[in-house]
């Protein structure tokens, strides 16, 4: 059997797959949710590290742009602009 990961023994992968199969739907969902959150956090930290002089708002814009596209990032920025102006007053 060929493994999905080149650094994992076939026997170990078979055990992992069997454990996932035996898990409840709720547990599987929690594993996916946790992995997604961890991935987002790594992406966020990478953007912050690559842009150390950027503000929090700039980091948010870059994150949106990288993950959802420039068009959506700009739309969100335009939508939030009036709210941010009110907060700064």
PDB file with one MODEL, atoms N, CA, C and O in Angstrom:
MODEL        1
ATOM      1  N   UNK A   1       0.830  -1.177   0.000  1.00  0.00           N
ATOM      2  CA  UNK A   1       0.000   0.000   0.000  1.00  0.00           C
ATOM      3  C   UNK A   1       0.880   1.248   0.000  1.00  0.00           C
ATOM      4  O   UNK A   1       1.842   1.331   0.763  1.00  0.00           O
ATOM      5  N   UNK A   2       0.554   2.210  -0.849  1.00  0.00           N
ATOM      6  CA  UNK A   2       1.287   3.470  -0.916  1.00  0.00           C
ATOM      7  C   UNK A   2       0.661   4.440   0.074  1.00  0.00           C
ATOM      8  O   UNK A   2      -0.555   4.630   0.083  1.00  0.00           O
ATOM      9  N   UNK A   3       1.495   5.054   0.907  1.00  0.00           N
ATOM     10  CA  UNK A   3       0.977   5.973   1.914  1.00  0.00           C
ATOM     11  C   UNK A   3       0.701   7.352   1.316  1.00  0.00           C
ATOM     12  O   UNK A   3       1.236   7.714   0.268  1.00  0.00           O
ATOM     13  N   UNK A   4      -0.146   8.109   2.009  1.00  0.00           N
ATOM     14  CA  UNK A   4      -0.449   9.476   1.601  1.00  0.00           C
ATOM     15  C   UNK A   4       0.701  10.416   1.948  1.00  0.00           C
ATOM     16  O   UNK A   4       0.883  11.445   1.297  1.00  0.00           O
ATOM     17  N   UNK A   5       1.464  10.069   2.957  1.00  0.00           N
ATOM     18  CA  UNK A   5       2.581  10.888   3.407  1.00  0.00           C
ATOM     19  C   UNK A   5       3.868  10.084   3.290  1.00  0.00           C
ATOM     20  O   UNK A   5       3.957   8.978   3.823  1.00  0.00           O
ATOM     21  N   UNK A   6       4.869  10.627   2.596  1.00  0.00           N
ATOM     22  CA  UNK A   6       6.101   9.862   2.390  1.00  0.00           C
ATOM     23  C   UNK A   6       6.885   9.580   3.669  1.00  0.00           C
ATOM     24  O   UNK A   6       7.736   8.691   3.676  1.00  0.00           O
ATOM     25  N   UNK A   7       6.620  10.310   4.744  1.00  0.00           N
ATOM     26  CA  UNK A   7       7.370  10.081   5.981  1.00  0.00           C
ATOM     27  C   UNK A   7       6.602   9.234   7.001  1.00  0.00           C
ATOM     28  O   UNK A   7       6.977   9.179   8.172  1.00  0.00           O
ATOM     29  N   UNK A   8       5.522   8.573   6.552  1.00  0.00           N
ATOM     30  CA  UNK A   8       4.712   7.746   7.440  1.00  0.00           C
ATOM     31  C   UNK A   8       4.756   6.294   6.984  1.00  0.00           C
ATOM     32  O   UNK A   8       4.573   5.990   5.805  1.00  0.00           O
ATOM     33  N   UNK A   9       5.000   5.416   7.931  1.00  0.00           N
ATOM     34  CA  UNK A   9       5.005   3.990   7.601  1.00  0.00           C
ATOM     35  C   UNK A   9       3.588   3.553   7.217  1.00  0.00           C
ATOM     36  O   UNK A   9       2.617   4.037   7.799  1.00  0.00           O
ATOM     37  N   UNK A  10       3.460   2.645   6.245  1.00  0.00           N
ATOM     38  CA  UNK A  10       2.125   2.180   5.845  1.00  0.00           C
ATOM     39  C   UNK A  10       1.305   1.637   7.016  1.00  0.00           C
ATOM     40  O   UNK A  10       0.097   1.867   7.087  1.00  0.00           O
ATOM     41  N   UNK A  11       1.950   0.923   7.927  1.00  0.00           N
ATOM     42  CA  UNK A  11       1.240   0.360   9.067  1.00  0.00           C
ATOM     43  C   UNK A  11       0.686   1.465   9.971  1.00  0.00           C
ATOM     44  O   UNK A  11      -0.444   1.381  10.451  1.00  0.00           O
ATOM     45  N   UNK A  12       1.495   2.494  10.192  1.00  0.00           N
ATOM     46  CA  UNK A  12       1.060   3.606  11.037  1.00  0.00           C
ATOM     47  C   UNK A  12      -0.106   4.346  10.376  1.00  0.00           C
ATOM     48  O   UNK A  12      -1.062   4.737  11.046  1.00  0.00           O
ATOM     49  N   UNK A  13      -0.019   4.532   9.074  1.00  0.00           N
ATOM     50  CA  UNK A  13      -1.101   5.216   8.377  1.00  0.00           C
ATOM     51  C   UNK A  13      -2.392   4.404   8.435  1.00  0.00           C
ATOM     52  O   UNK A  13      -3.474   4.971   8.586  1.00  0.00           O
ATOM     53  N   UNK A  14      -2.286   3.094   8.318  1.00  0.00           N
ATOM     54  CA  UNK A  14      -3.482   2.247   8.400  1.00  0.00           C
ATOM     55  C   UNK A  14      -4.145   2.393   9.768  1.00  0.00           C
ATOM     56  O   UNK A  14      -5.372   2.441   9.858  1.00  0.00           O
ATOM     57  N   UNK A  15      -3.337   2.465  10.839  1.00  0.00           N
ATOM     58  CA  UNK A  15      -3.868   2.652  12.186  1.00  0.00           C
ATOM     59  C   UNK A  15      -4.555   4.014  12.290  1.00  0.00           C
ATOM     60  O   UNK A  15      -5.647   4.118  12.849  1.00  0.00           O
ATOM     61  N   UNK A  16      -3.918   5.054  11.753  1.00  0.00           N
ATOM     62  CA  UNK A  16      -4.508   6.396  11.789  1.00  0.00           C
ATOM     63  C   UNK A  16      -5.859   6.419  11.067  1.00  0.00           C
ATOM     64  O   UNK A  16      -6.835   6.968  11.579  1.00  0.00           O
ATOM     65  N   UNK A  17      -5.905   5.831   9.897  1.00  0.00           N
ATOM     66  CA  UNK A  17      -7.146   5.803   9.115  1.00  0.00           C
ATOM     67  C   UNK A  17      -8.229   5.040   9.859  1.00  0.00           C
ATOM     68  O   UNK A  17      -9.387   5.458   9.872  1.00  0.00           O
ATOM     69  N   UNK A  18      -7.868   3.940  10.469  1.00  0.00           N
ATOM     70  CA  UNK A  18      -8.857   3.161  11.217  1.00  0.00           C
ATOM     71  C   UNK A  18      -9.388   3.943  12.424  1.00  0.00           C
ATOM     72  O   UNK A  18     -10.580   3.885  12.728  1.00  0.00           O
ATOM     73  N   UNK A  19      -8.509   4.665  13.104  1.00  0.00           N
ATOM     74  CA  UNK A  19      -8.954   5.484  14.233  1.00  0.00           C
ATOM     75  C   UNK A  19      -9.913   6.582  13.770  1.00  0.00           C
ATOM     76  O   UNK A  19     -10.891   6.883  14.455  1.00  0.00           O
ATOM     77  N   UNK A  20      -9.640   7.168  12.633  1.00  0.00           N
ATOM     78  CA  UNK A  20     -10.537   8.191  12.087  1.00  0.00           C
ATOM     79  C   UNK A  20     -11.870   7.568  11.718  1.00  0.00           C
ATOM     80  O   UNK A  20     -12.921   8.141  12.007  1.00  0.00           O
ATOM     81  N   UNK A  21     -11.845   6.406  11.085  1.00  0.00           N
ATOM     82  CA  UNK A  21     -13.098   5.735  10.707  1.00  0.00           C
ATOM     83  C   UNK A  21     -13.963   5.408  11.908  1.00  0.00           C
ATOM     84  O   UNK A  21     -15.189   5.481  11.833  1.00  0.00           O
ATOM     85  N   UNK A  22     -13.331   5.048  13.015  1.00  0.00           N
ATOM     86  CA  UNK A  22     -14.086   4.684  14.226  1.00  0.00           C
ATOM     87  C   UNK A  22     -14.584   5.897  15.009  1.00  0.00           C
ATOM     88  O   UNK A  22     -15.437   5.771  15.888  1.00  0.00           O
ATOM     89  N   UNK A  23     -14.049   7.066  14.686  1.00  0.00           N
ATOM     90  CA  UNK A  23     -14.438   8.289  15.394  1.00  0.00           C
ATOM     91  C   UNK A  23     -15.862   8.685  15.028  1.00  0.00           C
ATOM     92  O   UNK A  23     -16.347   8.409  13.931  1.00  0.00           O
ATOM     93  N   UNK A  24     -16.508   9.337  15.976  1.00  0.00           N
ATOM     94  CA  UNK A  24     -17.858   9.844  15.711  1.00  0.00           C
ATOM     95  C   UNK A  24     -17.771  11.007  14.724  1.00  0.00           C
ATOM     96  O   UNK A  24     -16.703  11.579  14.510  1.00  0.00           O
ATOM     97  N   UNK A  25     -18.894  11.340  14.139  1.00  0.00           N
ATOM     98  CA  UNK A  25     -18.962  12.485  13.233  1.00  0.00           C
ATOM     99  C   UNK A  25     -18.548  13.756  13.982  1.00  0.00           C
ATOM    100  O   UNK A  25     -17.829  14.597  13.443  1.00  0.00           O
ATOM    101  N   UNK A  26     -19.007  13.884  15.218  1.00  0.00           N
ATOM    102  CA  UNK A  26     -18.667  15.065  16.010  1.00  0.00           C
ATOM    103  C   UNK A  26     -17.153  15.171  16.209  1.00  0.00           C
ATOM    104  O   UNK A  26     -16.581  16.256  16.098  1.00  0.00           O
ATOM    105  N   UNK A  27     -16.519  14.054  16.498  1.00  0.00           N
ATOM    106  CA  UNK A  27     -15.057  14.055  16.697  1.00  0.00           C
ATOM    107  C   UNK A  27     -14.341  14.394  15.392  1.00  0.00           C
ATOM    108  O   UNK A  27     -13.385  15.170  15.402  1.00  0.00           O
ATOM    109  N   UNK A  28     -14.782  13.832  14.280  1.00  0.00           N
ATOM    110  CA  UNK A  28     -14.160  14.144  12.992  1.00  0.00           C
ATOM    111  C   UNK A  28     -14.306  15.623  12.666  1.00  0.00           C
ATOM    112  O   UNK A  28     -13.364  16.266  12.203  1.00  0.00           O
ATOM    113  N   UNK A  29     -15.506  16.155  12.914  1.00  0.00           N
ATOM    114  CA  UNK A  29     -15.744  17.571  12.666  1.00  0.00           C
ATOM    115  C   UNK A  29     -14.823  18.421  13.537  1.00  0.00           C
ATOM    116  O   UNK A  29     -14.257  19.405  13.061  1.00  0.00           O
ATOM    117  N   UNK A  30     -14.671  18.056  14.792  1.00  0.00           N
ATOM    118  CA  UNK A  30     -13.796  18.788  15.706  1.00  0.00           C
ATOM    119  C   UNK A  30     -12.345  18.747  15.219  1.00  0.00           C
ATOM    120  O   UNK A  30     -11.640  19.751  15.319  1.00  0.00           O
ATOM    121  N   UNK A  31     -11.894  17.624  14.703  1.00  0.00           N
ATOM    122  CA  UNK A  31     -10.526  17.524  14.187  1.00  0.00           C
ATOM    123  C   UNK A  31     -10.334  18.449  12.988  1.00  0.00           C
ATOM    124  O   UNK A  31      -9.310  19.124  12.883  1.00  0.00           O
ATOM    125  N   UNK A  32     -11.308  18.483  12.087  1.00  0.00           N
ATOM    126  CA  UNK A  32     -11.232  19.362  10.911  1.00  0.00           C
ATOM    127  C   UNK A  32     -11.262  20.820  11.350  1.00  0.00           C
ATOM    128  O   UNK A  32     -10.482  21.635  10.857  1.00  0.00           O
ATOM    129  N   UNK A  33     -12.166  21.154  12.282  1.00  0.00           N
ATOM    130  CA  UNK A  33     -12.269  22.522  12.780  1.00  0.00           C
ATOM    131  C   UNK A  33     -10.962  22.975  13.433  1.00  0.00           C
ATOM    132  O   UNK A  33     -10.502  24.097  13.220  1.00  0.00           O
ATOM    133  N   UNK A  34     -10.386  22.097  14.219  1.00  0.00           N
ATOM    134  CA  UNK A  34      -9.140  22.402  14.907  1.00  0.00           C
ATOM    135  C   UNK A  34      -7.999  22.597  13.908  1.00  0.00           C
ATOM    136  O   UNK A  34      -7.207  23.529  14.045  1.00  0.00           O
ATOM    137  N   UNK A  35      -7.917  21.738  12.926  1.00  0.00           N
ATOM    138  CA  UNK A  35      -6.870  21.866  11.907  1.00  0.00           C
ATOM    139  C   UNK A  35      -7.042  23.156  11.114  1.00  0.00           C
ATOM    140  O   UNK A  35      -6.058  23.823  10.795  1.00  0.00           O
ATOM    141  N   UNK A  36      -8.272  23.509  10.795  1.00  0.00           N
ATOM    142  CA  UNK A  36      -8.537  24.753  10.071  1.00  0.00           C
ATOM    143  C   UNK A  36      -8.132  25.970  10.899  1.00  0.00           C
ATOM    144  O   UNK A  36      -7.523  26.906  10.379  1.00  0.00           O
ATOM    145  N   UNK A  37      -8.469  25.956  12.171  1.00  0.00           N
ATOM    146  CA  UNK A  37      -8.105  27.069  13.051  1.00  0.00           C
ATOM    147  C   UNK A  37      -6.588  27.192  13.173  1.00  0.00           C
ATOM    148  O   UNK A  37      -6.043  28.295  13.145  1.00  0.00           O
ATOM    149  N   UNK A  38      -5.929  26.076  13.305  1.00  0.00           N
ATOM    150  CA  UNK A  38      -4.466  26.069  13.420  1.00  0.00           C
ATOM    151  C   UNK A  38      -3.824  26.598  12.135  1.00  0.00           C
ATOM    152  O   UNK A  38      -2.855  27.356  12.189  1.00  0.00           O
ATOM    153  N   UNK A  39      -4.359  26.200  10.992  1.00  0.00           N
ATOM    154  CA  UNK A  39      -3.842  26.662   9.708  1.00  0.00           C
ATOM    155  C   UNK A  39      -4.030  28.162   9.552  1.00  0.00           C
ATOM    156  O   UNK A  39      -3.123  28.860   9.097  1.00  0.00           O
ATOM    157  N   UNK A  40      -5.209  28.662   9.929  1.00  0.00           N
ATOM    158  CA  UNK A  40      -5.450  30.111   9.883  1.00  0.00           C
ATOM    159  C   UNK A  40      -4.479  30.851  10.778  1.00  0.00           C
ATOM    160  O   UNK A  40      -3.948  31.893  10.392  1.00  0.00           O
ATOM    161  N   UNK A  41      -4.240  30.325  11.974  1.00  0.00           N
ATOM    162  CA  UNK A  41      -3.322  30.964  12.916  1.00  0.00           C
ATOM    163  C   UNK A  41      -1.905  31.000  12.354  1.00  0.00           C
ATOM    164  O   UNK A  41      -1.216  32.012  12.481  1.00  0.00           O
ATOM    165  N   UNK A  42      -1.467  29.916  11.739  1.00  0.00           N
ATOM    166  CA  UNK A  42      -0.133  29.898  11.126  1.00  0.00           C
ATOM    167  C   UNK A  42      -0.030  30.919  10.003  1.00  0.00           C
ATOM    168  O   UNK A  42       0.981  31.610   9.881  1.00  0.00           O
ATOM    169  N   UNK A  43      -1.073  31.016   9.183  1.00  0.00           N
ATOM    170  CA  UNK A  43      -1.087  31.988   8.089  1.00  0.00           C
ATOM    171  C   UNK A  43      -1.025  33.406   8.645  1.00  0.00           C
ATOM    172  O   UNK A  43      -0.265  34.236   8.146  1.00  0.00           O
ATOM    173  N   UNK A  44      -1.818  33.687   9.672  1.00  0.00           N
ATOM    174  CA  UNK A  44      -1.846  35.002  10.298  1.00  0.00           C
ATOM    175  C   UNK A  44      -0.458  35.375  10.838  1.00  0.00           C
ATOM    176  O   UNK A  44       0.037  36.478  10.606  1.00  0.00           O
ATOM    177  N   UNK A  45       0.154  34.437  11.559  1.00  0.00           N
ATOM    178  CA  UNK A  45       1.480  34.689  12.125  1.00  0.00           C
ATOM    179  C   UNK A  45       2.522  34.890  11.024  1.00  0.00           C
ATOM    180  O   UNK A  45       3.416  35.725  11.164  1.00  0.00           O
ATOM    181  N   UNK A  46       2.413  34.141   9.944  1.00  0.00           N
ATOM    182  CA  UNK A  46       3.340  34.306   8.822  1.00  0.00           C
ATOM    183  C   UNK A  46       3.219  35.682   8.188  1.00  0.00           C
ATOM    184  O   UNK A  46       4.226  36.301   7.845  1.00  0.00           O
ATOM    185  N   UNK A  47       2.000  36.160   8.033  1.00  0.00           N
ATOM    186  CA  UNK A  47       1.786  37.495   7.465  1.00  0.00           C
ATOM    187  C   UNK A  47       2.333  38.560   8.402  1.00  0.00           C
ATOM    188  O   UNK A  47       2.961  39.517   7.949  1.00  0.00           O
ATOM    189  N   UNK A  48       2.105  38.408   9.701  1.00  0.00           N
ATOM    190  CA  UNK A  48       2.635  39.371  10.666  1.00  0.00           C
ATOM    191  C   UNK A  48       4.165  39.387  10.654  1.00  0.00           C
ATOM    192  O   UNK A  48       4.780  40.451  10.725  1.00  0.00           O
ATOM    193  N   UNK A  49       4.766  38.218  10.564  1.00  0.00           N
ATOM    194  CA  UNK A  49       6.227  38.125  10.541  1.00  0.00           C
ATOM    195  C   UNK A  49       6.802  38.748   9.272  1.00  0.00           C
ATOM    196  O   UNK A  49       7.852  39.390   9.307  1.00  0.00           O
ATOM    197  N   UNK A  50       6.105  38.554   8.150  1.00  0.00           N
ATOM    198  CA  UNK A  50       6.570  39.094   6.873  1.00  0.00           C
ATOM    199  C   UNK A  50       6.340  40.600   6.755  1.00  0.00           C
ATOM    200  O   UNK A  50       6.947  41.252   5.906  1.00  0.00           O
ATOM    201  N   UNK A  51       5.468  41.157   7.598  1.00  0.00           N
ATOM    202  CA  UNK A  51       5.118  42.581   7.550  1.00  0.00           C
ATOM    203  C   UNK A  51       5.199  43.183   8.954  1.00  0.00           C
ATOM    204  O   UNK A  51       4.185  43.625   9.493  1.00  0.00           O
ATOM    205  N   UNK A  52       6.388  43.204   9.549  1.00  0.00           N
ATOM    206  CA  UNK A  52       6.498  43.604  10.951  1.00  0.00           C
ATOM    207  C   UNK A  52       6.099  45.053  11.241  1.00  0.00           C
ATOM    208  O   UNK A  52       5.735  45.369  12.374  1.00  0.00           O
ATOM    209  N   UNK A  53       6.159  45.919  10.263  1.00  0.00           N
ATOM    210  CA  UNK A  53       5.817  47.324  10.522  1.00  0.00           C
ATOM    211  C   UNK A  53       4.355  47.644  10.206  1.00  0.00           C
ATOM    212  O   UNK A  53       3.925  48.788  10.349  1.00  0.00           O
ATOM    213  N   UNK A  54       3.588  46.633   9.776  1.00  0.00           N
ATOM    214  CA  UNK A  54       2.184  46.856   9.426  1.00  0.00           C
ATOM    215  C   UNK A  54       1.307  46.935  10.666  1.00  0.00           C
ATOM    216  O   UNK A  54       1.579  46.301  11.686  1.00  0.00           O
ATOM    217  N   UNK A  55       0.245  47.733  10.552  1.00  0.00           N
ATOM    218  CA  UNK A  55      -0.733  47.830  11.639  1.00  0.00           C
ATOM    219  C   UNK A  55      -1.623  46.583  11.625  1.00  0.00           C
ATOM    220  O   UNK A  55      -1.586  45.782  10.691  1.00  0.00           O
ATOM    221  N   UNK A  56      -2.415  46.445  12.674  1.00  0.00           N
ATOM    222  CA  UNK A  56      -3.349  45.316  12.762  1.00  0.00           C
ATOM    223  C   UNK A  56      -4.349  45.349  11.599  1.00  0.00           C
ATOM    224  O   UNK A  56      -4.680  44.310  11.028  1.00  0.00           O
ATOM    225  N   UNK A  57      -4.824  46.555  11.256  1.00  0.00           N
ATOM    226  CA  UNK A  57      -5.766  46.698  10.140  1.00  0.00           C
ATOM    227  C   UNK A  57      -5.114  46.296   8.818  1.00  0.00           C
ATOM    228  O   UNK A  57      -5.749  45.652   7.983  1.00  0.00           O
ATOM    229  N   UNK A  58      -3.866  46.669   8.627  1.00  0.00           N
ATOM    230  CA  UNK A  58      -3.148  46.285   7.403  1.00  0.00           C
ATOM    231  C   UNK A  58      -2.945  44.776   7.324  1.00  0.00           C
ATOM    232  O   UNK A  58      -3.052  44.181   6.251  1.00  0.00           O
ATOM    233  N   UNK A  59      -2.654  44.169   8.460  1.00  0.00           N
ATOM    234  CA  UNK A  59      -2.492  42.707   8.517  1.00  0.00           C
ATOM    235  C   UNK A  59      -3.808  42.032   8.135  1.00  0.00           C
ATOM    236  O   UNK A  59      -3.816  41.063   7.376  1.00  0.00           O
ATOM    237  N   UNK A  60      -4.911  42.543   8.659  1.00  0.00           N
ATOM    238  CA  UNK A  60      -6.224  41.978   8.319  1.00  0.00           C
ATOM    239  C   UNK A  60      -6.483  42.079   6.819  1.00  0.00           C
ATOM    240  O   UNK A  60      -6.974  41.131   6.205  1.00  0.00           O
ATOM    241  N   UNK A  61      -6.155  43.218   6.235  1.00  0.00           N
ATOM    242  CA  UNK A  61      -6.354  43.408   4.791  1.00  0.00           C
ATOM    243  C   UNK A  61      -5.499  42.420   3.997  1.00  0.00           C
ATOM    244  O   UNK A  61      -5.983  41.795   3.054  1.00  0.00           O
ATOM    245  N   UNK A  62      -4.241  42.284   4.377  1.00  0.00           N
ATOM    246  CA  UNK A  62      -3.343  41.350   3.674  1.00  0.00           C
ATOM    247  C   UNK A  62      -3.870  39.924   3.793  1.00  0.00           C
ATOM    248  O   UNK A  62      -3.871  39.173   2.817  1.00  0.00           O
ATOM    249  N   UNK A  63      -4.318  39.553   4.992  1.00  0.00           N
ATOM    250  CA  UNK A  63      -4.859  38.206   5.202  1.00  0.00           C
ATOM    251  C   UNK A  63      -6.045  37.955   4.270  1.00  0.00           C
ATOM    252  O   UNK A  63      -6.110  36.929   3.593  1.00  0.00           O
ATOM    253  N   UNK A  64      -6.984  38.908   4.245  1.00  0.00           N
ATOM    254  CA  UNK A  64      -8.143  38.764   3.362  1.00  0.00           C
ATOM    255  C   UNK A  64      -7.719  38.672   1.895  1.00  0.00           C
ATOM    256  O   UNK A  64      -8.225  37.839   1.142  1.00  0.00           O
ATOM    257  N   UNK A  65      -6.803  39.523   1.509  1.00  0.00           N
ATOM    258  CA  UNK A  65      -6.341  39.557   0.123  1.00  0.00           C
ATOM    259  C   UNK A  65      -5.695  38.232  -0.281  1.00  0.00           C
ATOM    260  O   UNK A  65      -5.967  37.707  -1.361  1.00  0.00           O
ATOM    261  N   UNK A  66      -4.852  37.704   0.579  1.00  0.00           N
ATOM    262  CA  UNK A  66      -4.150  36.446   0.278  1.00  0.00           C
ATOM    263  C   UNK A  66      -5.115  35.268   0.214  1.00  0.00           C
ATOM    264  O   UNK A  66      -5.013  34.425  -0.678  1.00  0.00           O
ATOM    265  N   UNK A  67      -6.053  35.209   1.159  1.00  0.00           N
ATOM    266  CA  UNK A  67      -6.906  34.028   1.279  1.00  0.00           C
ATOM    267  C   UNK A  67      -8.226  34.103   0.514  1.00  0.00           C
ATOM    268  O   UNK A  67      -8.790  33.073   0.145  1.00  0.00           O
ATOM    269  N   UNK A  68      -8.717  35.316   0.276  1.00  0.00           N
ATOM    270  CA  UNK A  68     -10.029  35.440  -0.364  1.00  0.00           C
ATOM    271  C   UNK A  68     -10.023  36.295  -1.628  1.00  0.00           C
ATOM    272  O   UNK A  68     -11.042  36.414  -2.308  1.00  0.00           O
ATOM    273  N   UNK A  69      -8.879  36.883  -1.937  1.00  0.00           N
ATOM    274  CA  UNK A  69      -8.759  37.663  -3.158  1.00  0.00           C
ATOM    275  C   UNK A  69      -8.845  39.156  -2.917  1.00  0.00           C
ATOM    276  O   UNK A  69      -9.456  39.622  -1.956  1.00  0.00           O
ATOM    277  N   UNK A  70      -8.217  39.888  -3.816  1.00  0.00           N
ATOM    278  CA  UNK A  70      -8.140  41.338  -3.678  1.00  0.00           C
ATOM    279  C   UNK A  70      -9.509  42.009  -3.759  1.00  0.00           C
ATOM    280  O   UNK A  70      -9.781  42.973  -3.043  1.00  0.00           O
ATOM    281  N   UNK A  71     -10.360  41.494  -4.632  1.00  0.00           N
ATOM    282  CA  UNK A  71     -11.686  42.105  -4.809  1.00  0.00           C
ATOM    283  C   UNK A  71     -12.488  42.079  -3.502  1.00  0.00           C
ATOM    284  O   UNK A  71     -13.060  43.094  -3.105  1.00  0.00           O
ATOM    285  N   UNK A  72     -12.528  40.941  -2.845  1.00  0.00           N
ATOM    286  CA  UNK A  72     -13.264  40.833  -1.584  1.00  0.00           C
ATOM    287  C   UNK A  72     -12.593  41.659  -0.495  1.00  0.00           C
ATOM    288  O   UNK A  72     -13.277  42.316   0.289  1.00  0.00           O
ATOM    289  N   UNK A  73     -11.271  41.636  -0.435  1.00  0.00           N
ATOM    290  CA  UNK A  73     -10.548  42.418   0.579  1.00  0.00           C
ATOM    291  C   UNK A  73     -10.863  43.898   0.435  1.00  0.00           C
ATOM    292  O   UNK A  73     -11.088  44.587   1.430  1.00  0.00           O
ATOM    293  N   UNK A  74     -10.879  44.387  -0.791  1.00  0.00           N
ATOM    294  CA  UNK A  74     -11.195  45.795  -1.021  1.00  0.00           C
ATOM    295  C   UNK A  74     -12.654  46.101  -0.659  1.00  0.00           C
ATOM    296  O   UNK A  74     -12.945  47.158  -0.099  1.00  0.00           O
ATOM    297  N   UNK A  75     -13.564  45.182  -0.976  1.00  0.00           N
ATOM    298  CA  UNK A  75     -14.969  45.378  -0.638  1.00  0.00           C
ATOM    299  C   UNK A  75     -15.163  45.452   0.875  1.00  0.00           C
ATOM    300  O   UNK A  75     -15.923  46.291   1.361  1.00  0.00           O
ATOM    301  N   UNK A  76     -14.497  44.600   1.607  1.00  0.00           N
ATOM    302  CA  UNK A  76     -14.587  44.611   3.069  1.00  0.00           C
ATOM    303  C   UNK A  76     -14.006  45.916   3.608  1.00  0.00           C
ATOM    304  O   UNK A  76     -14.571  46.536   4.509  1.00  0.00           O
ATOM    305  N   UNK A  77     -12.877  46.320   3.048  1.00  0.00           N
ATOM    306  CA  UNK A  77     -12.240  47.559   3.482  1.00  0.00           C
ATOM    307  C   UNK A  77     -13.169  48.761   3.258  1.00  0.00           C
ATOM    308  O   UNK A  77     -13.289  49.623   4.129  1.00  0.00           O
ATOM    309  N   UNK A  78     -13.811  48.817   2.115  1.00  0.00           N
ATOM    310  CA  UNK A  78     -14.754  49.904   1.827  1.00  0.00           C
ATOM    311  C   UNK A  78     -15.964  49.859   2.763  1.00  0.00           C
ATOM    312  O   UNK A  78     -16.438  50.899   3.222  1.00  0.00           O
ATOM    313  N   UNK A  79     -16.454  48.669   3.038  1.00  0.00           N
ATOM    314  CA  UNK A  79     -17.600  48.499   3.931  1.00  0.00           C
ATOM    315  C   UNK A  79     -17.271  48.961   5.351  1.00  0.00           C
ATOM    316  O   UNK A  79     -18.097  49.586   6.015  1.00  0.00           O
ATOM    317  N   UNK A  80     -16.066  48.651   5.805  1.00  0.00           N
ATOM    318  CA  UNK A  80     -15.682  48.978   7.180  1.00  0.00           C
ATOM    319  C   UNK A  80     -15.205  50.415   7.357  1.00  0.00           C
ATOM    320  O   UNK A  80     -15.191  50.914   8.482  1.00  0.00           O
ATOM    321  N   UNK A  81     -14.819  51.087   6.291  1.00  0.00           N
ATOM    322  CA  UNK A  81     -14.256  52.437   6.389  1.00  0.00           C
ATOM    323  C   UNK A  81     -15.152  53.402   7.165  1.00  0.00           C
ATOM    324  O   UNK A  81     -14.650  54.080   8.062  1.00  0.00           O
ATOM    325  N   UNK A  82     -16.450  53.502   6.868  1.00  0.00           N
ATOM    326  CA  UNK A  82     -17.294  54.431   7.639  1.00  0.00           C
ATOM    327  C   UNK A  82     -17.358  54.084   9.123  1.00  0.00           C
ATOM    328  O   UNK A  82     -17.420  54.978   9.966  1.00  0.00           O
ATOM    329  N   UNK A  83     -17.344  52.826   9.440  1.00  0.00           N
ATOM    330  CA  UNK A  83     -17.393  52.391  10.847  1.00  0.00           C
ATOM    331  C   UNK A  83     -16.108  52.770  11.570  1.00  0.00           C
ATOM    332  O   UNK A  83     -16.133  53.190  12.727  1.00  0.00           O
ATOM    333  N   UNK A  84     -14.986  52.619  10.876  1.00  0.00           N
ATOM    334  CA  UNK A  84     -13.702  52.952  11.489  1.00  0.00           C
ATOM    335  C   UNK A  84     -13.567  54.459  11.701  1.00  0.00           C
ATOM    336  O   UNK A  84     -12.950  54.908  12.667  1.00  0.00           O
ATOM    337  N   UNK A  85     -14.155  55.233  10.782  1.00  0.00           N
ATOM    338  CA  UNK A  85     -14.128  56.687  10.930  1.00  0.00           C
ATOM    339  C   UNK A  85     -14.934  57.103  12.157  1.00  0.00           C
ATOM    340  O   UNK A  85     -14.512  57.996  12.892  1.00  0.00           O
ATOM    341  N   UNK A  86     -16.081  56.475  12.390  1.00  0.00           N
ATOM    342  CA  UNK A  86     -16.907  56.780  13.557  1.00  0.00           C
ATOM    343  C   UNK A  86     -16.184  56.456  14.860  1.00  0.00           C
ATOM    344  O   UNK A  86     -16.301  57.189  15.842  1.00  0.00           O
ATOM    345  N   UNK A  87     -15.435  55.353  14.864  1.00  0.00           N
ATOM    346  CA  UNK A  87     -14.735  54.932  16.060  1.00  0.00           C
ATOM    347  C   UNK A  87     -13.578  55.883  16.401  1.00  0.00           C
ATOM    348  O   UNK A  87     -13.244  56.069  17.571  1.00  0.00           O
ATOM    349  N   UNK A  88     -12.979  56.474  15.379  1.00  0.00           N
ATOM    350  CA  UNK A  88     -11.837  57.349  15.630  1.00  0.00           C
ATOM    351  C   UNK A  88     -12.269  58.750  16.075  1.00  0.00           C
ATOM    352  O   UNK A  88     -11.437  59.552  16.501  1.00  0.00           O
ATOM    353  N   UNK A  89     -13.536  59.034  15.979  1.00  0.00           N
ATOM    354  CA  UNK A  89     -14.036  60.367  16.402  1.00  0.00           C
ATOM    355  C   UNK A  89     -14.240  60.456  17.889  1.00  0.00           C
ATOM    356  O   UNK A  89     -14.652  61.500  18.395  1.00  0.00           O
TER     357      UNK A  89
ENDMDL
END
